[in-house]
């Protein structure tokens, strides 16, 4: 049956276009129930025995939720208890348009066989499709379509049910009007909340219910605490006329009464608006997109140096933060003011489920409690739960439902428990969730695109490949590495020149564009390396086996081969898909031993010596051009083989072979970047490193000046030369400290599409063009670069998305986000394992250097452990010493002693675990001894709202 609609539309040129829309209806769409004898269905999803212990529904039944129930109660629908649910096409389409995250979660549930969720295409069924009536809103039409479909299901099952035990259909809606009309038409209908509360066997499900508007109104106080948010229409008009600014809300980690709004301008032009005080923050949550109004210039303030954390006892809603607001104003008077504003409306909420811990209410038998998120930038959330005693001491997840103007805190609901706080598995799960690292097991849809085992190279595979299996290729990696991306070779040619090859795992051969495996890898973006754990971007069959360039097995590679003279000058470059057979998988230490051992002269060792010699020349050439050699202390944990707890902590030592591999990876990346840009100037995926703004170097210049050393920052070359010449007699570690500080001044390198940007320069490498080609097992950017290069040399065919610069640019945004979150997750993992290490070691005394000076503290670096910590001088319960801070130095005078950057100190290191959720490494000063300043007790409780600096 065909239904069509015809209408005319005016075109831009003034003409008229006739549009005909056809809508096909069928009568052979299955109902999906195994109880039905009328539908000729090949497979069924909905069970005959659809029983749940409910005080409302004592009979077998299927659930039909409306759109708002799915949107707001997805946490409940995901619970294993909820089964045999009919998701109507009308609902699925509405959810897709209104919330992409909920739509993805709903699709995942639909794919879980044990949940028995069935999608019914009611919009194409002859008996359930309805036309929109004149004057009827789209929302009312969809509500009516849901009621019609639910009615059809009831009648259909009654007519064709084999077992006449009374299988029924229950409509779930929170819309009072929709519920009333459903009841009038004879449907079984309940509010979602009343149905969930009726599930006698599963009372814990009630905690997962998102609050309805009625509940939100009950929880708030009678006093209005926040200004009303403006409607979206007024916000849009205000942004258009310039009275409001749109930006991303970024809450402060150190001060819950302060935030900034990042406003993106034209090109690279952007501004930050400062917000201070609860009224001006006006219920915005970290990462929300908000509209702000600038305050009059006379009301502008400066960022506060005060540290305020909302971690005391729960306040009543009508208590004002007078003490804290006063502290902010005092601080603001001390420094230059910045543009200051207030939030007038929310454009887009970016709420997600938050990890944290429950603060159990002191009121007996109360079901309302405050939840403290692990992320200090997120406010505490008020939830209702009857499991408080069970959840105390556990890490849990909570979602925000809303933030009324008469409530001090947002309202939310319990999602799930993650496990006991402090346990390694629980903390690792929190770490991954908080940094948005996709870490679920690969789905069957993804795994279905893996090659079938056993796998071997066939003659057909070699048609477009060069056979390099005879070459003496080897890989050099960290110990324990199983995802080997790269291998190298070097041999002398008959003409006296050298042939050098970098061979990279050919991951793009196994991951074809746009299939489920490719989409999953693109979404994950990068492999994440935690202490003792790896979260793969691609399934293990590829990452540790078929793509990994292990020794003595044949593998596909993408090879970049140069002909060089002995001065490391590139004479010819060629790229080819290849097959290799690595002759050795070496660690950096093993490769170094081969190079240094004069008794070894096999082909692999000769190749390594040739590579090492050329690498030294390449590095010298790069540095002469202005490439920076910076420094950051990386640590390596030695784990107990049984408990997997850290038993030793050391900074990583770099060898010549580390540099050797790095030089050839850089050269390969630069060579490939130039090739793909020459071929595809509009859609090459490149990587750039912007030059830092001059203000970034302020701390570096002051630090150098304190030791009478001059640093020039006019260019990367000037900075590199200055750092090379920066020496202080009797202080050998000074240059390393300076390079560590210089690293902190740098900008983040980012991926971009060549057709969307004109600045390609990589500041740190002093290279006019750069990309990532050498790690496709662990970086999706490299897979795209492989595909571009393969098309450029005729080794593979192209596809539309590869040549679309807008899609490439959107992909780059996701890759930059995933890369950044991966780095944060890795740092958090190191921090957690460092805490475990010091927990087992107790109190340690170590030497360190002052890295930064603050108004009431010094930040100390311990080189032995690559650890930073804060020594603060406003000790709890003690008289605060006489502190004088000089910003010019910067120096901090504590009583009679003056602290400068790079001063040598001795500190006591302990773990402060008094706050399970926010454990910290604490440092206290031993040397120099300062009269009148006592060393704080290692187990001192953190004082609520004390003005202090956290490390």
N, C-alpha and C positions, 0 to 999 in steps of 0.2 A: 504494500500500500504506500502510495506516494502522496505526501502533503507538500505544497509549495507556497511560497509567499513572494509576491512581486512588489517592488517599490522603486521609485526613481530618486536619484541623488544628483545634486549639482556638483560639477567638477570645478577645479581651480580656474580653468580657462573660461568658465561661464557656460559651458555646455551642460547637457543633461544625460545622465547614464542610467540605463534600466538594469536593475539587479534582480535576479531570480534566485531565491534560496530554496533548495529542495531538502526535504526531511523524510527519510524512509522509515516506515513502520512495519514491524513483523509480528507474527503471532506464534513463532516457534522458538521464543527465548525461554530457556529453562528457568524453573524456580530455584533449582539447586538443592532441594530437600530430598533426602533418601526416603522420606515417608510418602512421597508423591508417586502415584502410579500413572498420572496423566501426562507428564512431560517425558518425552523420549530422550532422556539425557544419558550421555556416555559416562559421566562421573558426577558424583554429588559431593557437596561440602557440608551442608547443614544436617545434623544428626536427627534421627527419630527420637532418641532418648535425650532430649534437650532439657534436662532437669537441673535446676539450681534451688537450693533450700531457701525459699523466700516465704515470708509470712503474708505477702500480698498475692503471690502466684504459686499455688501448690501444685500446678499442672505443668507439663512440659511446654516450653514456649521459646519463640525466637524474639530477639530484640531488634527494633528498628529505630535507631537514634536519628534525631534531626540534626541539621548543620551545626547549630550552636552547642549542642551536647558534644559533638565530635570535637569542635574547636576548643571548648573549655574543659572538657573532661577526658582528654586523650590519655592522661595518666591512669585513669580508672579503666578505660577500654583496653589499655595495654596489659593490665593485670591478667595472669593466667586463669584466674577464676572466671572471668567474663568470656563466654564462648557462645557460638551459634548466634551470630549477629549479622543482620542483613544491611549492607551499606548500599544505599540507593545511588544511582548515577547522578541524580540531582544533587545529593549531598556531597558526593565526591568532587563534582565540578565546582561547587561553591567553596569547598574547603581549599581546593587548588588555587582559586583566585584570591582567597582571603589570607591564607597563611601557608607559605612554602614549607616551613619546618614541620608543621602539623601534618601537611599532606604527605611528606616523606615518611613520617612515623606511621601514618595510617596505611600507606602502601606496604611498609615493612610488616605490619600486623596482618594484612591481607595475604601475604606470602607465607605466613606461619600456618602450616597444615593443622597443627594441634589446636589452633584457636578457632577453626571452623567459621571464619568470617567470609561472607559471600557478597560479591558485587552484582547487583541486579540492574540491568540497563533499562530502567523504567522509561527513559526518554525515547526509546525506540520500540517499546512494546505497544501494540495496537490498543490494548485495553487500559494501559496506564499513562499513555501520553495525553497531556491536556494543553490546549491553547491558552494563551494569556487573554483574559477578558478585558473589554474596554474599561479604562480607569483603574485597573488592578495594578498594583506595584509589582515589580519583579520579585520582591521578597515574599509578598502574599501569594503570588502564583506558585513559587517554589514550595511554600508551606502546604498549599493545596495539593500540589503534585505528590508530596510526601504522604499526605493523608490518603489520597487516591490509591497510591501504591500499597500502603499498609492495608487498606480495605480489600484490595484485590488479593493480596496474599492470604488474608483471613478466609475469604470466600473460596479461593482456589484450593487451599489445604483442606478445608472442610469438605469440598467436593471430591477430591482425589486421594485423601488420606487413606492408606491401607489399614492402619491400626486406628480404630475410632476411639482413642483414649483422650481425645480433646486437645490436640496440639494447637496452641494459640499464638497469635502475634501481638507483641506488646510495643506500643509506640512510646518512646522516651522523648520528652520535650520540657524545657523550662519556660517556654513562652505560654503565658496564661491564656492568651487569646487562641493560640493554636490548640491548646489542651481542651479548651471549652468546645471548639468546633469539632474536634475529634470525638469527644464524648457525645455530642449531638448526633454524629453520624454512626454511632454505635461501636466505636473502636475502643479497645482496651488501651488506656493511656495513663502514664504516671510521670510525675516529675522525676528527673534523674536522681535527685537526692533522696526522695522517699523510696524509690526502688532499691537503691544501694543500701539504705538503712534497713531495708526489709530482709537482706541476705543474712540470715541468722548465723550461718556457719562461718561467715567471714566479716566479723565486725571491724577488723583493721582496715577494710576498704574505705570506710567512712573518712579516715584521715587523708585519703588521697583525693577527696572531692575538692575541686576548686570552689571558692566562695561565690555564691550568687550575689546579685546586687542587694537583695534583702538582707543577707548575712552581713555584707559590708556596712550597711547602714546601722545595723545593730551594734557593731563593734566600736564604731567611732565615738568620740566624746561629744558633749553638747557644745564645746567651744571650738570655733573655727581657728585652726592653727596656721593654715597656709592660704595664700591668695588663690582665687579661682583660676584655672587654666582657660585661656582664650580658646574659642572654637577655631577649627582649622581654616574656615573662610576668612576670619579676621587676621589670622597669622599670615596666610598667603598674601593678603592685601598689604599687610604691614611690611613683609619682606620685599614685595614688589616696589613699594614706595620708599624703601630704605629706612623706615623707622624701627624695624626689627632685623636681626641677623640670624641666619641659620647655621648651626654647627653641631659638632659632636661633644657631648658632655663628658668630661674626664675628671672623675673624683680624685681627691688627694689620698695617698696611702697614709700620710702622717697626720692629717687634720680633717676630721669628719665634717667640719664647718666650712671647708674651702674646696673649690673646684675651679677648673678652667673650661672654657668652651672654645674648641678649635674651629675657626671659621675659614674655610677654603675660599681664596679669591681667584682672580684671573691668573692663569699660568702658575708660576711658583709663588705668587703673592698670597700670603695667608696671615691671619692675625689671631691672637688669643685674647679672649675676654675673661677677666678674673671675676669669680663669684665668691662672696663671703657671707656667712650667716644662713640659718635654716630658711628664713623667709625668701631670700634671694635664690637659694638652691631649689626651692619650691617643688620638692618631691621628684626631682630628676634622679635617675639612677645611672651609674657608670655605663658609658657607651650609648645612651639614648641620643637620638637626634632631636635637638630642642630649638626653640626660638628664644632669643635673648634681646632685651632692650638695654641699651647703654644708659647708665646713670649720668646725671649732670657731672661735669668735670670736677666740680668742688667735692663730690662724693667719691671720687676715685681713691683707691687704696693700693697698698703694696702687698705682695705675697707675704704671708706670715712665716716667721721662723719658729713659731710656737708649734709644738707637737701635741695634738689633742686627739685622743681616741675614745670613742663611745663604748667603753667596756666595763663601766661600773654597774651598779644595780640598776634594774629597769626603772626609768623615770615614768612618772604619771604624765599623761598627755598635756596637762595644763601647766607643767613646770617649764619655765623659760630658761634658756642657756645664758643667763646674764654674765656669769663669771667668765665663761669662754669667749663670749662676744667682746667683753671688755679686753681680754688678753689679746684678741685679734687686733682691736683698734690701737692698743698701745704699741704693738709690734709694727703696725702699718705706718705709724708716724715716723719710723726710723729710716725708711728707705724711699727710693724713687717710686712714684705711683704709676700704676698701669691702668689701661682701660678697664673699667669695672661695670658690671651689669647685673641683671636679674632675669631669671627664667620666667617667661610669660605664657609658655605653652609647650606641649610635647608634640612633635611632628611624627616621630616613630619610636616606639618602645623597642629596645633590644634586650628584653629580658630572656634569660635562659634558666634552667634549673641550677641552683647554686649548692655547692658542697659546704658543709660546716658542722656545727655542733649545737645541741639544744641547751638553753639555759632554763632548767626546770623551775617553774614558778614556786615561790615559797608559800603561796596560798594553798591550804589543804584542799584536795580533791578538785583543784582548778584544772580545766582542760585547755586553758589558754597559756601559751608559753612563748618566750622569745627565742629566736634562732639566730646564732651569730655566724655569718659566713666566714669561710677561710680567707676570702679576698677582703682585705680591710677597706677597699674602695666601695664596697656594697653595704648599704645600711642593714641593721638588724631587721628581722622579719617576724611578725607576730603570726603564729599558727595555732590551730586547734588540734589536739591529739589526745587520745586516751591511752597512748603507749609510752607516756613520758618516762616512767620508771625503767622501762625496757630500753628506751633509746638513750638514756643518760650515759655519757661516756662513749657513745658511738659517733662515728662520722655518718651524717645523713644528707640526703638531697631534698631541697625545698624549692618550690616554684612560687613566684609572686603572682597574685591574682589581681591586685589593685592597690591604690594608695589614696584613700579618701582625704579630703582637705581638713577633716577634723581628727585625723589620727597621726600621732607622732611617728609611727612606723608603718611601712607597707604591710598589707595582709597577704598571707599565702597559705599553702597547704603542703603537707608531707608527701614526698614522692617515693623514696625508698631508703633503706639503710644500706650503708657500704661496708660496715664492719667496725670492730673496736678501734678507737683512736690510738695511734702510736704503733700499731702493727704494720709491718713492712708492706704487705700486700694491700692493705686498706689505704695507706698513705700514697702508695704508687698509683692506685686507682683514682684517688682524689687529684693527684698531680696531673694525670692524663686528662681527666674531665675538666679541671679548672683551666687548662691550657688548650682545650678544644682539640685534643689530638685524637683522630679517629683510630680506635684500637680494637674494634669488634673483630671477630673471626671473619675471614673472607666467606662470602655467601656462595651457595652452590652455583648461582648464575655466573659469578666471577670465575669460580674454579672450573666451570665447564669449558672455558676457553683455553685451558692449559693443554700443552701437547700430551699425547698419550705415551705412556712408558711401555717398553723401553724405547728410548729415543736414540737415533743415530743419524749421521750426515749421509745423505743420498746423492747420487750423481746429479739429479735434478737440482738439488740445492746449490751445486757448484757452478751452475751455468753463468750466473752473474757474480761469481766470487773468484778471488785470487787465492790460490793454494799456497799458504805460507807455513804449512805444518813442518817444513824442514828447518825453519829458522830457530836459532837458539834464543827463544823468547823466555823471559822470566818475570815474575811479579814480586813486588816489594811492598809489604803492608805491615800494620801493627800486629802484635801477637794475638792469636785467636780469631783473626779476621776470616770469615767464611764467605762474605759477599764481595768477591774480588772483581773490581770494575776494570782494572787496567793492568797491562803488562808491557814490557819494553824489550827492545833489542838494539844492538849496535854492532856493525861489522864493517870491515874495510873493503872498499871497492877496488877494482883493478886499476882505476885511474888515480888511486892514492887518496881519494876522498872517503868520507864515511857515510854509511847509510844508517839512519836512526829511525826507528819505528815506535810509535805509541799505538798500542792495540787496545781498543775499548770494547767491552762486552756489547754484543749486538742485541740489545733488549728489544729494539723496535721490530726485529724479525718475529718475535714471539707475541708482542702486544700490538695488535692491529687497530687502526683508528676506529673509534666510536663503538667498539663492543663493550660489554660489561666490565671486562678486565681493564680496558683502557680508561673507562670512566671512573672506576674505583681508584686507579693509580693517579689520575688527574685530580680527583677530590683530595686524596691524601697528600699529594704534592711532594712529600719527602719521607725518607726513613728517619725515625727518631731514635737516637741512641741514648739510653738511660744507663745508669750504673748497673751492670749485670743483666741488662735486658735490652732487646732491640725490637722496635715496632716497625715491621717491614712495610714498605710502600707496595711491594708486589709479593705474591705468595712465595713460600719458601722453596718450592720446586724450581722456581726461576732464580730467586735471590741467592740461594746457597748451592745450587746445583747446575741447572742447564745454562744459565747466563754467567755464573761465576767462573772466572778464568783460572781454574785450579790446575795443578801440575799433572802432566801425563794423561790428560784427557783431551779429546778434540772438541773445540768450541768455535762458535761463530764470533767474529769480531768485526769492528769497523776500524780500519787502520789509517793512520795519518803518518806518511813516510816522507822524510826529508833526505836530500843529499846535502851534506855539509862539508866544508873544509875544516882543517884542524883549528881554525880561529873561531869556530862555532858560527860561521856565517852561512845562512841558508841559501843554497844555490838553486834547488828545485823542491817543489812540494807536490805531493799527489795524495789523493784519498781513494780508498778502495774498500769494498766489503770483502771480507777474507775469512779463511778458516785457519786457525792456529792450534798448536799443541805446545802449551807451556812446559818448559823443561824443569822449572823449579819454582815453588811458592816459598819465598823467603820473608823473614821478618827484617825490619830495619837493622837490627843488631847482627843478624846472620849475614846480610849483604855487606855490612861494614867489615865484618871479620874476613870475608872472602877478599875484599879489596885490599885490606891491610896485610893479609898473609902472603908473603912473597913466595911461599912454596906452592901456592895454588895457581895454576895456569890453564885451567880448562876453559872451554868456550864461553860458559856462563860468566865466569870470573873476569875473563878478558872483556866481555861485553859490558859488565858492570864498571870496570875501570875506565873504559872508553866513555861511557855515559857520565861517570862522575867528573872526569876531566872537562868534558864539554859543558856540564852543568855549572861548574865553577866559573867558566868564561861567560856563560849566558847570564849568570847572576850578576857578575861584575858589570856587564853591559847594561843590564836593567837598572842597576843602582846608579850608574853614570848618567842614565837618562832621567833620573829623579824618582825611581821607585822607592817606596818607604820600607824600611825594616823596623817593624814595630814589635811590641812584646806584650804578652799576657800570660799569666801563670796558669798552666793547666795542671790538674792533679790526676793521679792514677791511684785507685783503691786496690789493695790486695785483699781478696775475699777469702773467708773461711770456706773450705770445700764442702762442709756439711751444712752449716747454718746460713751461709752466704752473707754473713755480716762482715763489715769492713774490719780488718785486723791491722792494716797499716795504710798510711796515707803519704804519698810522695808527689813532688812536682815532676812532671814529665821531662826527661832529658832528650834533647834533640841531637841527632847525629848528622854527619855529612850526607848519609843516604836519604834522610828526610828531605833535605834541600835538593838532592839529585832528582828525586821523583817529582817534587814540587815544580822545579824548573821546566821539566818536559811536559808536565800537565798544563802549565801556563802557556808554553809555546804552542801546544796543540790547540788550546782554547782560542788563542789569538788567531792562529792560522785558519781555523774553522769559522770564526766570527767574520773574518774578512771575506772568505769564500761565500758564505750564505748571504752576506750583505750585498756582495757584487751581483749575485744571481737574483736575489729577492729583496730589493731595496725598501719595499713597503711592508714586508711581513716577516723580516728576520727577528728571531727572539734573541735579544742581546742582554748584557748585564753592564750596568754603569755604577760608578761610585762617585757621587757628587763631592765637590770640594767643600770643606766645612766653612761656615761663615766665620769671619775674623773673631767674633766674640767667643767662639768655642775655645779659642786658644788662651783665653785670659788666665786660667789656672796654671797652664803649662808655662807661660811666660813669667808669672809671679814665682812659681816654684824654681825655675832656672835662675831668676834674678836673685833669689834668696841665697844662692851659692855663687853669686857673681859670674854667672854663665849667661851668654846672650844667645837667644834662639830667634831665627828669622823664619817667618811663616808666609812670605810673599808668594811662594810657590811650593809645590811638592819637592822640587829639587833643592830649594833653599832650606826647607825643613830637614830633608834627609842629610844635607851637608852639615847643618848645625848640630843635629843629633850625633853624627859621626865624630864631631870635634868636641862634644860636651864631656869634659873629664874634670874631676876634682881630686887633687892629690890626697892620698890616704883614704879614699872613699870609692873603692872599685865598683860597688853596687849602684853608684849614682846614675850611671848611664842606663842601666836596666830600669831603674825607677822612673827615669825621665821618659823612656820609651813606653812604659806602662801608662803613664799619664797621657802621653801623646795619643795612644790607642783610644783612650776615653774621649778624646776630642773629636774623633772621626764620626762621619755620617754613616748610615747604614747603606750598604750596596743593595741595588734592586734590579729585578728583571723588568724589561720593557720591550715594546714592539717598535721596530725601527721606523715604521710609518707614522707613529704617534708622538715622536720626540725628535728633537734636533741635537740634543747634547748627548753624545755617546761616550765621553771621556771617562776613563777609570783612573781616579786620582791616586789611589794607593799603589797601583801598578804602573802608573805613568804610561798607560797605553791608550791610544786613540780609539780602540775598539776592543771588545771582549765579550765572551759568552761562556756558557758551561756546556761542555761536550764529554767530559771524561768520567762522569759518574752516573750513568743512566740506570743502574740498579737501585740507586738510592735517591735520585732527583728526577722528577718528571720533566723539568725544563730541558734536561739533556736528551730525553726521548724525542721531544719536539725538534731539537737541534739536529739530532740524527736523521729524522724524517726530512727536514729541509735539505740537509747535505746529500741524502740519498737521491732526492729528486734532482738536485743540482748536478750530480754526476751520472744521472740516468740509471741508478741502481734500484729505484722504486718509483711508483706512481704517486701523484699528488691526490689531494681530496679537498673539497671546498673550504672547510674550516681552517685548513693550514694556510690558505691564501687570504683569509679574511682578517684584516688588521684589527678590526674592532673585537672580534672573538679572541684573537691572540692577546690583545690588551687586557680583556676581562680575565683570561687565563693567567696572565702575569700578575694581576692583582691578587688572585687566590694563591699563587705560588709564593708571592712576597709575604702574605699573611701566614701561610703554613710554615714558611721558613722561620719567620720571626717567632711564632709560637713554639716551634721545635727548639729553638735556642733557649727560650725562657724555660721550657720543660726540662731541658738538659741541665740548666743552672740550678733549677729547683731540686732535681735529683741529686746533684752534687752536694747541695746544701743539706738535704735530708741525710745522706750517707755520712757527711761530715759530722752531723749531730750524733748519729749512731756511733761513730768512731770515738768522739769525745765523751759520750755517755759511758762507754766501756773503759776509757782511759782515766776518767776522773779529772783531777786538777793538774794542769801542766804549766810550767813556767817557760816562756820562750822569748827570744829577741825578735824585734820587729822594727819597722820604720813608719813614721808619721806620713800618711799619704794625703790627708786633708785635715784642715783645721776649721772647726765650727765655733759657734758662739759659746757653747757650753760643753764642748767635747772635742776629742781628737779621734780620727779614724786611722787605725793602725793596720799595716800589712805584715803578715807573718810569712816570709819567703819560703820557709821550710814546708809549710802546708798549703801555700797559695791561698791563704785565708785572710779575709778582712773582717775587722770587728771595731766596735766603738767603745772608747773609754770615756765615760761621761762624769762630770764633776758636780752633779746636783744629786748627791746620794740620799736615798730615803732615810728619813729619821735623823739626818746629820745637818749641821749648819753648812749652808752653801758657802764655799770659799769665795774669796774675792776674785772675780773673773773680769778680765778686760780684753775685749776682742778688737783687733785692728784689722779692718777689711783690706787695707792696702797691702799688708805683708804677704799673705794674711798670717797673723800671729795670734796666739791666745796666751795671755798672762794669767797664771794660776798662782795666787799668793806672790811669791818672789821669783817663780820660774816662768820663763817664756818658751812656749812651744812653737816651732817653725816646721814647715813641710820638710820631710826627709830626715828629721831628727831621729836618732837611734834611741829606742826605749826597750824596756823589758816588762812583760805583762804576764799576769796569771790568766789562763784560759779555762773557762768552765762552761758547762751546758746548763742553762736556766730552763728547766722543764716544769716550772710551776704552772705555766699555761700550756696544757697538752696540745691545744690547737696551734699555738704560735710559739713553739720552742725556739730558743735563741742561743747563739754562742755569745757569752758575756766575757768581756775583758776588763781587767782592773790593773792599775799601774803598780809596778814594783820599783822600777828605776826609771827616771830619777825620783828619789824620795822627796816629797813636797811637804814641808812643815804645815800642819793644820789640816791636811787632807788625808783621811783614813781610807784604807782599801775596803770597798763594799763587800759584804759577805756574799760568797758565790751563790747561795741559795736564797738571796733576798727576794721577797715577793715583788713583782712589778707594781708600782703604785698607780692606781687608777687616775688617769688624766694628769699624770706628772708631766711637766714640760721637759721632754727628753728626746734624744735622737736614737732611732733604732738602726741596727746594722742591717 
